[in-house]
Amino acid sequence: DSGVTQTPKHLITATGQRVTLRCSPRSGDLSVYWYQQSLDQGLQFLIQYYNGEERAKGNILERFSAQQFPDLHSELNLSSLELGDSALYFCASSVDPRTTDTQYFGPGTRLTVL
Amino acid sequence: DAKTTQPNSMESNEEEPVHLPCNHSTISGTDYIHWYRQLPSQGPEYVIHGLTSNVNNRMASLAIAEDRKSSTLILHRATLRDAAVYYCILRDVNAGGTSYGKLTFGQGTILTVHP
């Protein structure tokens, strides 16, 4: 158990819909990362927050957005969903991205878009 | 990001040592070498990291070539639980902008452990 929690575990929805994925980082970790894992693209970095502020952006679609709240939990919002958005979405947390510290990954949310 | 190259797959027998290679010929002086693994149906898990010297921890050892253009993750006695995809990742501690803090995963090496 990494200490990072993600809800829900599974999500099945239809094209065009909007969903919210939630992540609670390990106690004491200020940085949250979101990654997407699909069969064709592998594990891809989406976005990173540190203490409530966006710090880095990867290949995140404009239909996707995220935020980190004052209690440090984070939400990833996916809208206008397409079949190709079906993937595993992982959240990770770390103490401070400015060092070589470890990222701890949650168990993931499996999103299926029908 | 500097690129890493790993074999697609490797096989091992239980209780034997496993040496997982990684080439990173374009590594820079500020790139740390990180290894993560992903067990089936789980999120990635940190294994070990190093800069220049060899490193040991309870999970594995990391051997880094003198020129730093390659490294090897060593599992001293493979168990069935070590069957996973192993990722070798370079992480620049001085990276700013869009590279700040992120991990860039390649395809990794699928390790199969036979009983």
Contacts between the chains, C-beta under 8 A, distances in Angstrom:
chain1	res1	chain2	res2	distance
A	2	B	43	6.9
A	2	B	45	7.4
A	4	B	43	7.8
A	31	B	101	6.4
A	33	B	101	7.1
A	33	B	102	6.7
A	33	B	103	7.7
A	35	B	103	7.8
A	35	B	105	7.9
A	42	B	105	6.0
A	42	B	106	7.4
A	42	B	107	6.2
A	43	B	38	7.9
A	43	B	44	7.1
A	43	B	87	7.8
A	43	B	105	3.9
A	44	B	105	7.6
A	45	B	102	4.3
A	45	B	103	6.6
A	45	B	104	6.7
A	48	B	100	6.8
A	48	B	101	5.4
A	48	B	102	6.1
A	50	B	101	7.5
A	55	B	100	5.2
A	55	B	101	6.5
A	56	B	97	7.2
A	56	B	98	5.4
A	56	B	99	6.9
A	56	B	100	4.3
A	56	B	101	6.0
A	56	B	102	5.6
A	57	B	98	6.0
A	58	B	98	6.9
A	58	B	102	6.2
A	90	B	43	5.0
A	90	B	44	7.2
A	92	B	43	7.4
A	92	B	44	7.7
A	92	B	103	7.9
A	94	B	101	7.3
A	97	B	100	6.0
A	97	B	101	2.7
A	98	B	93	7.6
A	98	B	100	8.0
A	98	B	101	7.4
A	99	B	93	7.0
A	100	B	32	4.9
A	100	B	34	7.7
A	100	B	49	6.1
A	100	B	91	6.5
A	100	B	93	5.7
A	102	B	46	4.3
A	102	B	49	7.9
A	103	B	44	7.9
A	103	B	46	6.8
A	103	B	103	6.2
A	104	B	46	7.3
A	105	B	43	3.2
A	105	B	44	4.9
A	105	B	45	6.8
A	106	B	43	5.6
A	107	B	42	6.5
A	107	B	43	5.7
A	108	B	42	7.8
A	108	B	43	5.4
